Amino acid sequence: MSTYRFPEPWATAEIPGPRKAAIIPRPESLVAILRRANRRLLVAGSKALDRIEGVDTVELIRLLHSTKLFTIVASRNTAYRLEEVGIPTVASISVYELGDRLRDSSWTGFDGVGGYDLVGFIGFPYITLWLVLSGLKHFAPKISTISLDPYYHPHAYWSLPNVKGSEWYSFIKKVADSFGVM
């Protein structure tokens, strides 16, 4: 995966502050992060219905779902499409509403068992995710966030670097393969 020494966010007029996302340089690093987490949530946004960088994002979500690690939630249209292709979602929710729930330390998650310690985001308009991750970074510091889009997001706890679509697909596929997904 091609990485840059100093990745640049796409929203260049915004200043993310002194704490920026750590780059996930290799699939093995993401595998280790996922194994350490107890409760993982994968959030799919409206752009998951599009081809991002030439890659079918729904296929990437299918690969991540096949690891059996994530509880999946999505925006309304995306949830409908995911259900159509056999990927179950536990909720259809606005990312802004979800961000508000995640920052609430008394919220017990969608299943009532407890909060999530790791939240991955995929398929969002860049500026939308920028705002949500900024809110979580400042108001939900116990939750680790991962941007799984092919763009560097400085407000996430971890982020993929700016990569081409083929590298992005290969990265996620290697992560899924590490968990024995066929």
C-alpha positions as CSV (number, residue, x, y, z in Angstrom):
1,M,0.0,0.0,0.0
2,S,1.4,3.3,-0.9
3,T,1.6,5.6,2.1
4,Y,2.7,9.1,2.4
5,R,5.1,10.3,5.1
6,F,2.8,13.1,6.1
7,P,-0.7,12.4,4.8
8,E,-2.9,15.4,4.0
9,P,-6.6,15.6,4.8
10,W,-8.8,16.5,1.8
11,A,-10.5,19.4,3.6
12,T,-7.4,21.6,3.5
13,A,-9.0,24.7,5.0
14,E,-9.9,22.9,8.2
15,I,-7.2,22.4,10.9
16,P,-7.7,19.1,12.7
17,G,-5.7,20.1,15.8
18,P,-2.6,18.6,17.4
19,R,-3.8,15.0,17.6
20,K,-4.3,13.4,14.2
21,A,-5.2,9.9,13.1
22,A,-2.5,7.3,13.1
23,I,-2.1,5.7,9.7
24,I,-2.9,2.0,9.3
25,P,0.0,1.1,7.1
26,R,-0.7,-2.6,6.5
27,P,-3.6,-5.0,6.7
28,E,-1.9,-6.8,9.6
29,S,-2.1,-3.7,11.6
30,L,-5.9,-3.4,11.1
31,V,-6.3,-7.1,12.0
32,A,-4.5,-6.5,15.3
33,I,-6.6,-3.5,16.1
34,L,-9.8,-5.5,15.4
35,R,-8.7,-8.4,17.5
36,R,-8.1,-6.2,20.5
37,A,-11.5,-4.6,20.4
38,N,-14.4,-6.2,22.4
39,R,-17.4,-4.5,20.7
40,R,-17.1,-3.4,17.2
41,L,-19.6,-1.3,15.1
42,L,-19.4,-0.8,11.4
43,V,-21.2,2.2,10.1
44,A,-22.0,2.4,6.4
45,G,-22.9,5.8,4.8
46,S,-24.8,6.9,1.7
47,K,-21.7,6.8,-0.5
48,A,-21.5,3.1,0.1
49,L,-24.0,2.8,-2.7
50,D,-21.6,4.4,-5.1
51,R,-18.4,3.2,-6.6
52,I,-15.6,5.0,-4.7
53,E,-12.3,5.1,-6.5
54,G,-13.8,2.5,-8.9
55,V,-14.5,0.0,-6.1
56,D,-17.9,-1.4,-5.2
57,T,-18.2,-0.3,-1.5
58,V,-21.0,-2.8,-0.8
59,E,-18.6,-5.6,-1.8
60,L,-16.1,-4.3,0.8
61,I,-18.8,-4.2,3.4
62,R,-19.7,-7.8,2.5
63,L,-16.1,-8.8,3.1
64,L,-16.0,-7.0,6.5
65,H,-19.3,-8.5,7.5
66,S,-18.0,-12.0,6.6
67,T,-15.4,-11.7,9.4
68,K,-18.3,-11.9,11.9
69,L,-16.7,-9.2,13.9
70,F,-19.0,-6.2,13.4
71,T,-22.5,-5.2,14.3
72,I,-23.5,-3.2,11.2
73,V,-25.7,-0.1,11.0
74,A,-26.3,2.1,8.0
75,S,-28.1,5.1,6.6
76,R,-31.6,4.4,5.4
77,N,-30.9,3.8,1.7
78,T,-27.7,1.9,2.4
79,A,-29.4,-0.3,5.0
80,Y,-32.1,-1.2,2.4
81,R,-29.4,-2.1,-0.2
82,L,-27.3,-4.1,2.3
83,E,-30.4,-6.1,3.3
84,E,-31.1,-6.8,-0.4
85,V,-27.7,-8.4,-0.8
86,G,-27.9,-10.4,2.4
87,I,-25.9,-8.2,4.8
88,P,-28.0,-7.8,8.0
89,T,-28.1,-4.4,9.7
90,V,-29.3,-3.9,13.2
91,A,-30.5,-0.3,12.6
92,S,-31.0,2.3,10.0
93,I,-29.8,5.6,11.5
94,S,-28.5,9.0,10.6
95,V,-24.8,9.3,11.2
96,Y,-25.4,12.5,13.2
97,E,-27.9,10.7,15.5
98,L,-25.5,7.8,15.9
99,G,-22.7,10.3,16.7
100,D,-24.9,11.7,19.5
101,R,-25.6,8.3,20.9
102,L,-22.0,7.2,20.8
103,R,-20.9,10.2,22.8
104,D,-23.5,9.3,25.5
105,S,-21.6,7.2,28.0
106,S,-24.8,5.7,29.4
107,W,-26.0,4.4,26.0
108,T,-26.0,0.6,25.9
109,G,-25.7,0.0,22.2
110,F,-28.3,-1.3,19.8
111,D,-28.5,-4.7,21.6
112,G,-28.6,-3.2,25.2
113,V,-25.4,-5.1,26.2
114,G,-23.1,-2.1,26.4
115,G,-21.3,0.6,24.5
116,Y,-18.9,0.1,21.6
117,D,-15.2,0.4,22.0
118,L,-14.4,0.5,18.3
119,V,-16.4,2.1,15.5
120,G,-15.4,1.8,11.8
121,F,-16.9,4.2,9.2
122,I,-17.1,3.4,5.4
123,G,-18.9,5.1,2.5
124,F,-19.5,8.7,3.8
125,P,-19.2,12.1,2.1
126,Y,-15.8,13.4,3.3
127,I,-17.0,16.5,5.1
128,T,-19.9,14.6,6.8
129,L,-17.5,12.1,8.3
130,W,-15.0,14.9,9.1
131,L,-17.6,16.5,11.4
132,V,-18.8,13.3,13.0
133,L,-15.3,12.1,13.7
134,S,-14.4,15.5,15.1
135,G,-17.3,15.3,17.6
136,L,-16.4,11.8,18.7
137,K,-12.7,12.7,19.0
138,H,-13.6,15.6,21.4
139,F,-16.7,14.2,23.2
140,A,-16.3,10.4,23.2
141,P,-12.5,9.9,23.9
142,K,-13.0,6.3,25.1
143,I,-14.3,5.2,21.7
144,S,-11.7,4.3,19.1
145,T,-12.7,5.3,15.5
146,I,-11.4,4.0,12.2
147,S,-11.9,5.6,8.8
148,L,-12.1,2.7,6.3
149,D,-12.5,5.0,3.3
150,P,-9.6,5.4,0.9
151,Y,-9.0,9.0,2.2
152,Y,-7.0,10.1,5.2
153,H,-9.3,11.4,8.0
154,P,-7.3,13.2,10.6
155,H,-10.1,13.2,13.2
156,A,-10.3,9.4,13.4
157,Y,-8.2,7.5,15.9
158,W,-6.9,5.4,13.0
159,S,-7.2,6.0,9.3
160,L,-6.2,4.5,6.0
161,P,-3.9,6.8,4.0
162,N,-5.0,8.3,0.7
163,V,-4.9,5.3,-1.6
164,K,-6.1,4.3,-5.1
165,G,-9.2,2.0,-5.4
166,S,-7.3,-1.1,-6.2
167,E,-5.0,-0.7,-3.2
168,W,-8.1,-0.1,-1.0
169,Y,-9.9,-3.2,-2.2
170,S,-6.7,-5.3,-1.8
171,F,-6.2,-4.0,1.8
172,I,-9.8,-4.8,2.9
173,K,-9.6,-8.2,1.2
174,K,-6.4,-9.1,3.0
175,V,-8.0,-8.1,6.3
176,A,-11.0,-10.4,5.6
177,D,-8.7,-13.2,4.5
178,S,-6.8,-13.0,7.8
179,F,-10.0,-14.0,9.6
180,G,-10.5,-17.1,7.4
181,V,-13.0,-15.6,5.1
182,M,-13.3,-17.4,1.8
